[in-house]
Amino acid sequence: MKKFFGIIFLLAGLAGIVLGIAALTNITTRNNSFEGRLGNEFSREYRSNSSEQQIIGIGLAGGGLVFFIIGIVMVATKSGSQRRKESELAVLKKMQTIQTPVVTVSQNQSQTSQSSALKKYFINDGAKQEGPYSFDELLALKISKETPVWYEGLSEWSKAGKIEELKSLFIITPPPFKKETVTPPPFVEKIKTQSEDSKKIVTPIIKVNNTKKRSVSKIILYVFIVLAVICVAILIAIMISDTNNNSGNGSNNNSNEDTYEEKVMTVEEEEAANPTRFLHAEGTYKENFWGDKIKITCEITNDATVATYKDAVIEFTYYSKSGTELGTERQTVYEKFSPGSTKSINMSIPNYENVNSINWEVVDAIPK
């Protein structure tokens, strides 16, 4: 159940992050578009109106990030039941590793006893050879470790103490231990054992202290929950503030409705109303042979996206060496300028005395 809610938090957080980033990107794109098309005054007004939308976008992205982190914590952390199961499995594995060698030894002993029971042994006391004897018969003869023994499979006679399956014949049993004191030992609860067919594995109950880990994970989870609640509260406060501002400024909005509608124009209308913003004139100039005329090679570029202009009026300004304006001259170019086009025009204007430089620009045009 914990992982299920963690996945829900992950998905909700991811959705909030995506929506917040998308909102911020959309607002930025629209701001840049309107600033380039509708002028600085309207762009500033539009940006002030969209500031609250930017705050909401930031809140969505931040809240989504918090929910995403909470989901990761919930999915990554293990529940108490899982930790208990893992601790019990670890205890069982340790007990199995402890019991496995005993089983292996008993199996090896049983295999050794079976193989020794099938073998036939010969002994030699140095004078004569006796046998064959079985393992039980050798046990009854009470041979020593130094008695020479041979059985089928040995290349030569060997001492009985060096043969692996016969070593059990020479195990020395110590005498019984005599207790010097009569004080009974402290009572210790013993685990009852039965035969191999009815052996029962007694699993001790081991309590694993995970209180510290649980407390740390809970603290982290609570911190993220508090942050998420704070983000939600901020979003609600922003929405309430926006509603109050709209209701309080209703009269101002009605009074400025006409001004706002006048500013909101289509791209074509905006470009047609401001030809000087989109028509640019550049080029080179030189005096003629007599010095009374100035020949100009002028390039006029239309940077508009949809508007076409004609009859562009170019104003030429004469400057002295000290930068003083000496006079102006206007000429009309009777050409059509399509969107994104550039035309080169050759022109001739009168020359003034003491002219050091000339500058020119488009001051008017007629939209087609």
Buried (B, 14 or more C-beta within 10 A) or exposed (E): EBBEEBEEBBEBBBBBBEBBBEBBEEBEEBBEEBBEBBBEEBBEBBBEEBEBBBBBBBBBBBBBBBBBBBBBBBBEBBEEEEBBEEBBEEBEEEBEEEEEEEEEEEEEEEEBEEEBEEBEBBBBEEEEEEBEBBBEEBEEEEBEEEBBBBBEEEEEEBEBBEBEBBEEBEEEEEEEEEEEEEEEEEEEEEEEEEEEEEEEEEEEEEEEEBEEEBEEBEEBBEBBEEBBEEBEEBBEEBEEEBEEEEEEEEEEEEEEEEEEEEBEBEBBEBBBEBBBEBBBBEBEBEEEEEEEBBEBEBEBBBBBBEBBBBBBBBBBBBBBEEEEEBEEBEBEBEEBBEBEEEBEBEBEBEBBEEBEEBEBBBBBBBBE
